[in-house]
């Protein structure tokens, strides 16, 4: 009878250094800050976009996240 045992190894998990991860973390952080700005602050004293378009687009998200808008 032939030996049919096969040694199975788990795939290696890649190790990512903080230096390699930093650009992605910075990009994600800036993106989240812009998102929080538009949902929570836009149409106030620091308005960047004129009109009520952004306010109406994110109105329900403001209420969901607890930001006052009325």
C-alpha positions in Angstrom: 0.0 0.0 0.0 1.3 3.5 -0.9 1.8 6.2 1.6 -1.1 8.7 1.0 -0.5 11.0 3.9 -0.1 14.6 2.8 1.4 17.2 5.0 -0.8 20.3 4.9 0.5 23.6 6.0 -1.6 26.7 6.8 -0.9 29.6 4.4 1.5 32.2 5.7 -0.1 35.3 7.1 1.5 38.4 5.7 2.9 40.8 8.2 2.3 44.5 7.5 4.5 47.0 9.2 3.1 50.3 10.6 5.2 52.2 8.0 3.5 50.4 5.1 0.1 50.8 6.7 0.5 54.5 7.5 -0.6 56.0 4.1 -3.8 54.0 4.0 -4.6 54.9 7.6 -4.0 58.6 6.9 -6.2 58.5 3.8 -9.0 56.7 5.7 -8.7 59.2 8.5 -9.0 62.2 6.2 -11.9 60.6 4.3 -13.7 60.0 7.6 -13.1 63.6 8.8 -14.5 64.9 5.5 -17.6 62.6 5.9 -18.2 63.7 9.5 -17.8 67.4 8.4 -20.4 67.1 5.6 -22.8 65.1 7.8 -22.4 67.2 11.0 -21.2 70.7 10.2 -22.0 71.7 6.6 -24.7 74.4 6.3 -23.6 76.0 9.5 -21.2 78.8 10.3 -18.4 77.0 8.4 -20.3 76.2 5.3 -18.2 75.4 2.2 -21.0 74.7 -0.2 -23.7 77.2 -0.6 -27.4 76.4 -0.7 -29.4 73.6 0.9 -28.4 70.7 -1.3 -25.9 69.1 1.0 -28.2 69.7 4.0 -31.1 67.9 2.3 -28.9 65.1 1.1 -27.5 64.2 4.6 -30.5 65.3 6.6 -31.6 61.8 7.7 -28.0 60.9 8.5 -27.7 63.9 10.8 -30.7 62.8 12.8 -29.5 59.2 12.9 -26.1 60.2 14.3 -27.6 62.7 16.7 -26.5 66.0 15.1 -29.0 68.8 15.6 -30.0 70.6 12.4 -33.3 72.4 13.1 
